[in-house]
Amino acid sequence: MATTDVRSHVESIDPATGDVLERYPLDDAPAVDRALERAHTKQLSWRDAGFERRAEVLRAIATELRSDSDKLAELITAEMGKTLREARAEIEKSAWACEYYADNGAAFLAHDVLETEYAETYVDFPPLGTVLAIMPWNYPVWQVMRAAAPALMAGNTMVLKHASNVTGSALALAETIAKVEPELFEALVISSGNVADVIRDQRIDAVTLTGSEMVGIKVATVCAEVLKPSVLELGGSDPFIILEDADVEAAAAMAVRARFSNTGQSCVAGKRFIAVEGVAEAFEEAFAAKTGALVMGAPREESVDLGPMARVDLRDELADQVVRGVAAGGRVLVGGTVPEGPGAFYPPTVVGNVTDENPLAREETFGPAAAVLRARDEDHAVQIANNSPYGLSSSLWTQDISRARRITPHIEAGAVFVNTMTASDPRVPFGGVKRSGWGRELGAYGIREFTNAQAITIAPRKG
């Protein structure tokens, strides 16, 4: 394990070397209470700060993120193994999200005027209060800020419970935000066993989670018990459909990015590559060749395309999925062997001859392994795509855009990206259906998730 709760502390371990980076003491009950009280008290004034003031703070947070980029990127790489290049891009994207909501938040939350027989009827969007964010390790800053930027702009405060193996990143991010506006954002260092108590605390008004399906069920259950709203962004097994009229070379090049960015550790990575028979062989060959050209190695080296996975146990779980996938009839086209030596490394892997009942298609693969499936035709490709308990996002490749518009409503996913890969974007709502969760982050939809759609009706004055 890269991080373990050991009595009074958690350990953060470099997944590239196995070295212990830091031991962080767990917050005791009084420390948690103080953090919750600070966030709750701050929110009472922050909700009245007004959009102009909130926008000013978010722009200043963006500036501080860029100023602290080297420190934060180094922490991200050390704690979860992504390349420094990707870590720096993550910080820049987080700063962009802050600026986007600073520029657009007021318009997104403007009064929605309704036509009624009364003198005036409109919907206002006051904040809910303090939001608990339970976040994963794969994007230690971006996952947090894509939830925090809209929530803060709406007038909420935030309390963070981050994944233990990125505790250093969590504390550093809290420090960066505190330089701009103290007590707006509090980071807790607690074990997963204490999360339910924090959710139940009366000072927490809503919860946002990005994580596994099982964790999502547990969090949703506690939220239901205390009737608190939640946004759940859970697992994904995103289909990447290549139709017979697709640009196969472009699809294969983008498939490599879609699957192997962040060492494949992304909920919205392309995971099931579904090629129609007419182009399946050409796609497999191009995909495998381009995957084989990727460089795996020390994540601080600029020439490296992917570093280690975040933890050795996660690497071993992925390796086992590939072994079981091959036993079920899959054929390794490239990669597929755990390298010798230290670290949580697993080579970029492509497995062909996968059916939609193969473990590599039925389970979420959270790492650098791609499954290639073949479909008879368009209808069969969509059928395979939808034969999954997940429905986060998807990618569709065809040169006929009218065809794409006809197909997209039939794909069971929160988003469809045509002739490109899925990517979260501050301007576009993000979230899934089925067992991929509920609610939306980002865009105008995301900022309204933690507001009260308060209907205001004013009768005409008499006399």
N, C-alpha and C positions, 0 to 999 in steps of 0.2 A: 504494500500500500504506500502511496506517496504521502499520505497524511493519515495519522491515526490519533484518536483522542486518547491520551494517556493521563488519566487522573485529572491533573489540573492544567494541561496544555495540549496544543496540537503541534505536530511537526510538519514543516514544509520541506519537501525533498526535490532536488533537481532531477527531473526524469531523464536527462541526458547522461548523468554520471552516477546517480544514486546517492550523492552526497546530501547530508542534512544542511539545509540553508539557514533555518531559524526555528526556534521553539517559541511559540506564542502562548502566554498564559490565557486560560479561559476566563471570561468575565464572570465574576460571582453575582449573586442575586442583587446586592445593592448597586453594583455597577450597571447592571441591566436596567434596574429601576431608574437610576439617574439619567441614563441615556434616553429612555422612553419619556421621562418627564421633561427633559430638555426639548425633545422634538415636539411634544404635545404643546408645551408652553410657547415655543417659537411659532407654531402654526397659528395660534390665536392672533398674533400680530401679522404674520406673513400673508394670511388670507385677505387682509385689508391693505396690503402694500400697493396694490394696483398693478395693472399690466406694464406700465412704463418702468416702474421700479423692478419688477420681476425680470423684465427683458434686460435691463441693465445688469442685473446679477448674473443672468445666464450668459451674456456676452463676456462678462469678466471671468466666469468659470471656463469658457472656451479659451480665453487668453491664457489662463493659468494651466490648463491642460497642455496647451502647446509649449508653454514655458517649461513644464515638468515632463515633457514627452520622453526625453532620454532616460530619465529615472524610472518612469512608469513602464516604458517599453522593456528596459532591462529586467525589471521585476517580473513582468509577464513572461518573458522568455525563460528566465531562471525557474519560475514556479511551475509553468505548464508546458514549456518546450517548443512553442511556436517560434518561427524564425523572427529575428529582429526586424526584418523588413515588414513582415505582417503585423508585428506588434506596434510599430510606428504608425502604420496605416490605420490600425484600430484606434489609436489615440486621436488621429486627425478626424476620423469619422465621428468619434464621440464629440469633438469640438464642433463639428458641422451640425450635429443634432441640436446642440445647445443654441447655436446661432439660428437654425431654422425655426425653432419654437420661439425664440426671442423676436424674430421677424414676423411670425404668422400666428402666434398663440392668441393674441387679442382678437383677431378676425375669426379664428376658429371658435372662440367662446363668446362671440358677440350675441346679443339678444336675438332670438329667433321669433320674429313677430308673426302672430297668427291673426287671421281674419275671423272675428266673431261679432256678435251683436253688442258687446260691451264697449266701453270707451277705449279700453286698451287691454290686449292679451298678448303676452310674450313668454318665452321660456328663457330663464336665466341659468347659468351653469356655475354655481358656487362650488368650491372644493369640498371633498368629503372630510379631509382632516389629515391624519398621518398614515402613510402607506408603508406596510412592511414589504420589502423586496427580498425574495429568496432566490439567489442567483447561482448559476453554474460556473465552472472553471474554464470553459472553452474560449470564451471571450471575456476576460476578467473585468475590462473597463467598458467595452461597448455594450454588453448585455445589461450592465447596470445603468449606463447613461441613456440608453434608448428607452428605458422605463422612467428614469429620473427626470430627464429634460422636460417631457410633457407634464409629468406630475407636479414638478416644482413650478412650472409656468402657470399651471392651473390654480396654484395657491396651496397645494399640499406640502407637507414636509415628508421626509423619507427616512426609514430605518432599514439598514441593510444587514441581512444574514447571508454572507457569501460562503461559497464552498471552501472548506477548510484548507485545501492545498493552495489556495490563492489568498490566504489571509494577509500576506504582505501587500499585495495589490489593493485589497479592500481598504486597509488602513491608510495606505498612501493616497488613494483616491479621496477618502474622507478628509485627509489633511489638506489636499489641494482645494477642495470645495470650501473647507473651513477658513482658508486664507481670504476667501471672498465674502462669505456670509456664515459666521459661526452658528452651530446648532440647527442649521437647515437640513443637514444630512448626518446621520449617526451610524457608525459601523459597530455591530456587535460581534464579539468572538465567543460563540456559544456552540455547544454540541447540537447535533440534529435532534436529540431527545428533548431539548428545551424549547424547540420552535413552537410546539403546540401551545405552551404556556404564554409565549409572546403573542401569538395570534389571539388568544382569549383575553389578553389584557385590554381593558376598556379604553386605553389610550391609542390603540391601533384600530383604525377605521376601515381598512381594506388591505388586500394582499395581492401582490403580483409575483408569479413564480415562473421561472424558466427552468425546466428540469425533466427528469424521467417521468414516465407514465405512472409508475408506482408511487413516487413522491407526490405527484399531482393528485392522485386519489386520496392520499393521506391528508394533504393540505386542504383539498376541497371538502373533505369530511368534517374537519375541524371548523372551517369557515361556515359550513352549513349548520353546525351545532350552535354557533353563536350569531348566525344570520349576518355575516359580513361578505361583501362582494369580493370577487376575485377574478383575476385574469390568469389563465393557465396556458403557457406556451410549452408544449410537451414534445414527445418524440416525433420522428418523421422517417418515412422510407420513400423519399420522393422519386416518382417516376420521371424519366428523361426519355421522351418518345421520339424516335427518328423514323419519319414516314418515307415512302419510296421516292418522293420528289425533293427530299432534303438535300442541302449542300453537305455531303458526308464529311469532307475534310474539315469544314468549319465546325460541324457538330462534334467531331472527334476531338478537335483542339479545345473546344469549350467544355466538353465532357471531362477532360483532364483537370481543368480548373474547377469545375463543379464538384468533382469527387475528391480531389486531393489538396485543395486549399485548406489551410489550418490542419494539415495532416489528416484530413478527412473527418475531423471531429467537429461536425456542425450538424445541427438538426435539419437544416435546409439544404444540405449537400445532396446532389444527385446520387442516388444509391442503386436504383434499379434502371438499367439502361435497356430500353425496349425497342428493338430494331425490327422493322418490317422485313420479311424474307428477301425482297428484292435488293436491299442494301445491307443486310445483316452481316454478310461476310466481309464486305469492304469496310464497314464501320468497325467490326471487331479488329481487323488487321491494323487499321489506322489508330484506333484507340489503344491497342496493346503496344504498338510501336512508340507512340508519343508518351505513354506511361513509362515504358522502359527507359526513356531518355531522362526522366526526372532524377535529380540528385538528392539522395538522403544523407544526412550527416549532422554535424554540430550546428545548432540553430543560429549561432552568432556569425557564422561564415556567410558572406554575401552570395556566394555561388550556390548555396544549398537551397533546394526547393521545399523540402520538408524535413522537420526535425523528428524527435521522438514523440510517441504518444504521451499523454499526460501522466500515466501511471503504468507500472508493470502489470498489475492485475487487469487493467483494461486492454493492454496489448495481448495478454494471454487469452482473454475472453474472445477478442477478435480472431486470433489464430485458431482457436477452437471452432469458431463459426465457419472459417474457411475449410478446415478439415472436415467438418460435418457436411458442408456444402459440396465438397468433392465426393464424399462418400455417397451423397444423394444423386450423383451423376454429373456434377459440375466438372469443368476442365480448366485447370490453371493455364492462362495464356501468358502471364508474366508475374513475377514475384512469388508470394505464397510460402516463403520459408523464413522462419525467425532467425535473424542473424546472431552469431555468437558475440559475446562481449557484454559489457555493462550497458545499462540504459534500457528504456522502454521502446526500442526501435522495432518497427515493422515495415517491410518494404512496400512500396506502392504495388498493388496487386489487382489483376483483372481475371475474373473467372467467367468463362463462357459456358454454353450448354446448360444454363440454369433454367429450371422450370419455375412456374409461379408457386409451387408447393415446396420448393427447396428452402432450407433454413436461411440462405442468403437473401431470399426474396420475402420470406414471411417475417423475419426478425429485423429489428433495426440494427444496422451495422454502423458502429460509431468509430470509424477509423479508416485507414487507407486501403479499403478493399471494395471493388466494384463488381457487381453482378450484371452480366449481359444476358438478356432474354430475347427470344425471337417470337414474332407475331406473324400470323398469316396475312393480315391486312389491317386497315385502319380501325375497324370495329373491334377486332381481336386485341389490338394494341391498347385501346381504351379500356377494354374489359380487363386485361392484365393490370393496367395501371390502377384500376379501382379495386382490384382484388387484394386489398390491404386493410388492416385495421386503422391505418394512419391516413391523414389527409391534410398535411401541412402545406406543401407547395408542389410545383411540378414544372416541367419544361417540355415544350412541344416544338418539333422541328419540321417545317414544311415551307416551300417557297410560295405557296398559294395562301395568301393572307385571308381571303374570303373563306377558304377551307378551314383555316385556323379558327376564325370567328365562329364557324358552325360547330367545331369540335369542343371548344373550351367550356361551354356550359355543361358538357357531359363528363368532364373530369372532376372527380370528387376531391377537391383541394381548396385551401384558402386562397391560392393564387396560381395563375398560369403565366409563365414567361415564354413568349414565342421567339424562337431563334436566338435565345440567349439563356444564361443560367440564372437561377434564383439568387437574388441578393436583397437583403433588407436595406431599406432606404427611408430616411426620415420623412419623405414626402408621400410614402405609399403605405396603406394599412397592412399590417403583418399579423398573421395568426392562422389557425387551422380549424378543421372540422374532424368529426369522428374522434378517435382516441388521441388526436394531436392537440386537444384542448379546446378552450373557448375564450371569447373576448378578442380584442385587437390592440396591438401596440402601433405606435407611429401614425403619421398623417393626422388629419382632422379627427378620424375615428378614435385614435389612440388617446388624444388629450382629453376626450370626453368620458373615457372609461371611469375615471376617478373624480367625477363631478356629479352633482345632484341636478338632474334635469328638472328644475323647479318652475312649475307653471305659475305665472302671475296674471291675475285677472282683476281689472279695475273697472268698477261700475261707474257710469256717468253720474256726475253730481246732480242733485235735485234742486230745483228752484233757480 
